[in-house]
Amino acid sequence: MHKRLAIFPLLLVLLAAGCGDSPATPTTVTANTPTSLSATALVDDKTPTNDNTSPNPVPTNTESPSTPTIAPAPPPTETSVGQPTSLSDSALIELLKLAGLPIGETVVYTAETDPNKLLGRPNQYIAKASWHDTRLGAPANPTEPEVSDGGGLEIYIDADGAKSRMDYIQELGKKLPLAVEYDYVNGPILLRLSKELTPAQAKEYEQIFIVIPMQ
């Protein structure tokens, strides 16, 4: 009986000791928790990062392609010395006819039909024609009138060729009266006229011939 009473006060003391203070709040321990999170860590691994590349890239150069320019063709150069005139014997004769000169039958020679065998030869004329002036008598050969039947034209490569030919004929006429004739030069063209024409008639040819523009 006395032993039970002695134990009871001891139990009271132990109970008072266990209930005196509230239990301490347990400390939360964070194991290996980073102090901060990067922006990359907040993005799902399956979400592609923004690399400024769009599915359909737009070209940065929005200027329209330049239209190639076509350089104008250079202007034609003038005919250099050594090139024949663009006027043919036939065209020149037609001009003389249109001016009212009495030109009848005409003949245009070739290298084969030229009686002088000079057409196309080195340093000689490159074209030749002759005609009958209807104020003179009928030619001996109507189909092939000669200079003595009226007149003729000779075309050279340049003016020097025509001038040299005229000087030669004039010198020849001083020695041979039968070779006398009227001669006029316009550029690379030599006009030869029969001595049977009067000076006034020859002047009519000269006045028209010397004003023909040579191209």
C-alpha positions as CSV (number, residue, x, y, z in Angstrom):
1,M,0.0,0.0,0.0
2,H,2.7,2.4,0.9
3,K,4.8,1.4,-2.2
4,R,1.8,2.4,-4.6
5,L,1.5,5.8,-2.9
6,A,5.2,6.4,-3.3
7,I,5.1,5.7,-7.1
8,F,2.0,7.9,-7.8
9,P,3.7,11.2,-7.0
10,L,6.6,10.1,-9.3
11,L,4.2,9.6,-12.2
12,L,2.7,13.0,-11.6
13,V,6.1,14.6,-11.8
14,L,6.9,12.8,-15.1
15,L,3.6,13.7,-16.7
16,A,4.1,17.4,-15.7
17,A,7.5,17.3,-17.3
18,G,6.2,15.9,-20.6
19,C,3.3,18.4,-20.9
20,G,5.0,21.6,-20.0
21,D,6.1,23.0,-23.4
22,S,4.6,22.5,-26.9
23,P,6.6,20.2,-29.2
24,A,9.1,22.1,-31.4
25,T,8.2,22.6,-35.1
26,P,10.2,20.3,-37.2
27,T,12.7,22.1,-39.5
28,T,12.1,21.6,-43.3
29,V,15.2,20.4,-44.9
30,T,15.5,21.0,-48.6
31,A,18.0,18.7,-50.2
32,N,19.9,20.0,-53.2
33,T,17.3,22.6,-54.1
34,P,18.7,25.3,-56.4
35,T,18.3,28.9,-55.2
36,S,17.0,30.0,-58.6
37,L,15.7,28.5,-61.8
38,S,16.8,29.6,-65.2
39,A,14.3,30.5,-68.0
40,T,15.4,27.4,-69.9
41,A,14.5,25.1,-67.0
42,L,10.9,26.5,-67.0
43,V,10.4,25.5,-70.6
44,D,9.3,22.1,-71.6
45,D,12.1,20.1,-73.3
46,K,9.7,19.4,-76.2
47,T,9.1,23.1,-76.9
48,P,11.5,24.4,-79.6
49,T,13.5,27.3,-78.6
50,N,13.1,30.7,-80.4
51,D,16.0,30.9,-82.9
52,N,14.3,33.7,-84.9
53,T,13.7,31.2,-87.8
54,S,10.1,31.2,-89.1
55,P,8.7,28.2,-91.1
56,N,8.4,30.4,-94.2
57,P,11.3,32.8,-94.2
58,V,10.6,36.1,-95.9
59,P,13.5,37.4,-98.0
60,T,15.1,40.4,-96.5
61,N,15.7,42.0,-99.9
62,T,12.3,43.2,-100.9
63,E,13.6,45.2,-103.8
64,S,12.3,44.1,-107.2
65,P,15.0,42.7,-109.5
66,S,16.5,45.3,-111.7
67,T,15.4,45.2,-115.3
68,P,18.4,44.8,-117.6
69,T,18.9,47.8,-119.8
70,I,19.6,47.3,-123.5
71,A,22.3,49.5,-124.7
72,P,21.3,51.3,-127.8
73,A,22.9,50.3,-130.9
74,P,25.9,52.5,-131.8
75,P,25.2,55.1,-134.6
76,P,26.5,54.0,-138.1
77,T,29.9,55.3,-138.9
78,E,30.5,57.4,-141.9
79,T,31.8,55.7,-145.0
80,S,35.5,55.7,-144.8
81,V,37.7,56.6,-147.7
82,G,38.1,53.6,-149.9
83,Q,34.4,52.6,-150.0
84,P,32.6,53.1,-153.3
85,T,29.6,55.5,-153.5
86,S,26.2,54.0,-152.9
87,L,24.9,55.5,-156.2
88,S,25.1,53.2,-159.2
89,D,25.7,54.2,-162.8
90,S,22.1,53.4,-163.6
91,A,20.9,55.6,-160.7
92,L,23.1,58.5,-161.7
93,I,21.9,58.3,-165.3
94,E,18.3,58.3,-164.1
95,L,19.0,61.5,-162.1
96,L,20.4,63.1,-165.2
97,K,17.3,62.1,-167.2
98,L,15.0,63.4,-164.5
99,A,16.8,66.7,-164.7
100,G,15.7,67.0,-168.4
101,L,18.9,66.0,-170.2
102,P,18.3,64.3,-173.5
103,I,19.7,60.8,-172.7
104,G,18.6,58.0,-175.1
105,E,20.0,54.5,-175.2
106,T,22.3,53.5,-172.4
107,V,24.6,50.7,-171.7
108,V,26.1,49.5,-168.3
109,Y,29.3,47.6,-168.7
110,T,30.7,44.6,-166.8
111,A,34.2,43.4,-166.4
112,E,33.7,41.2,-169.4
113,T,32.0,43.8,-171.7
114,D,34.1,46.8,-170.9
115,P,36.0,47.6,-174.2
116,N,38.9,49.1,-172.3
117,K,39.3,46.1,-170.1
118,L,39.8,48.3,-167.1
119,L,36.6,47.7,-165.1
120,G,37.4,46.2,-161.7
121,R,41.1,46.1,-162.4
122,P,43.6,47.4,-159.8
123,N,43.4,51.2,-159.4
124,Q,40.7,51.5,-162.1
125,Y,37.0,52.3,-162.1
126,I,34.6,49.9,-160.4
127,A,31.6,50.8,-162.5
128,K,31.0,52.2,-166.0
129,A,28.1,53.3,-168.2
130,S,27.6,55.4,-171.4
131,W,24.7,56.8,-173.4
132,H,23.6,58.5,-176.5
133,D,22.7,62.1,-176.4
134,T,19.7,62.5,-178.7
135,R,20.9,65.8,-180.0
136,L,23.8,64.0,-181.7
137,G,23.6,61.6,-184.6
138,A,22.7,58.0,-184.1
139,P,25.5,55.9,-182.6
140,A,27.3,53.4,-184.8
141,N,26.1,50.6,-182.5
142,P,22.8,51.7,-181.0
143,T,22.8,48.9,-178.4
144,E,26.3,50.0,-177.1
145,P,26.7,53.7,-177.4
146,E,30.1,55.1,-176.5
147,V,31.2,58.3,-174.8
148,S,31.7,59.8,-178.3
149,D,28.0,59.3,-178.9
150,G,26.9,61.4,-176.0
151,G,28.6,60.8,-172.6
152,G,29.5,58.3,-169.9
153,L,30.1,57.8,-166.2
154,E,33.0,56.1,-164.4
155,I,32.9,55.3,-160.7
156,Y,36.1,54.9,-158.6
157,I,36.8,53.8,-155.1
158,D,37.7,57.4,-154.1
159,A,37.9,60.9,-155.4
160,D,41.6,60.6,-156.1
161,G,41.0,57.8,-158.5
162,A,38.5,59.8,-160.5
163,K,40.8,62.9,-160.5
164,S,43.8,60.8,-161.8
165,R,41.7,59.3,-164.6
166,M,40.5,62.8,-165.6
167,D,44.0,64.1,-165.7
168,Y,45.1,61.2,-167.8
169,I,42.4,61.7,-170.4
170,Q,43.0,65.4,-170.6
171,E,46.7,64.9,-171.1
172,L,45.9,62.3,-173.8
173,G,43.6,64.7,-175.5
174,K,46.5,67.2,-175.8
175,K,48.4,64.7,-177.9
176,L,45.5,63.1,-179.8
177,P,42.8,65.4,-181.1
178,L,40.5,62.4,-181.4
179,A,40.7,61.8,-177.6
180,V,39.5,65.3,-176.8
181,E,36.4,65.4,-174.5
182,Y,34.7,67.3,-171.7
183,D,35.5,65.9,-168.2
184,Y,34.1,66.7,-164.8
185,V,34.7,65.2,-161.4
186,N,32.3,65.0,-158.4
187,G,33.7,62.9,-155.6
188,P,34.6,59.5,-156.9
189,I,32.5,60.0,-160.1
190,L,34.0,61.0,-163.4
191,L,31.6,62.4,-166.0
192,R,32.8,62.2,-169.6
193,L,31.1,64.0,-172.5
194,S,31.5,63.9,-176.2
195,K,33.5,66.7,-177.9
196,E,30.6,66.8,-180.4
197,L,28.5,68.6,-177.8
198,T,28.6,72.4,-177.8
199,P,30.1,74.1,-174.8
200,A,26.6,75.2,-173.7
201,Q,25.3,71.7,-174.0
202,A,28.2,70.3,-172.0
203,K,27.6,73.1,-169.4
204,E,24.0,71.7,-168.9
205,Y,25.4,68.4,-167.8
206,E,28.1,70.0,-165.6
207,Q,25.6,72.2,-163.7
208,I,23.4,69.2,-162.8
209,F,26.2,66.7,-162.2
210,I,28.2,68.8,-159.8
211,V,25.3,69.3,-157.4
212,I,24.4,65.6,-157.1
213,P,25.1,64.6,-153.5
214,M,27.4,61.6,-153.3
215,Q,26.6,59.2,-150.4
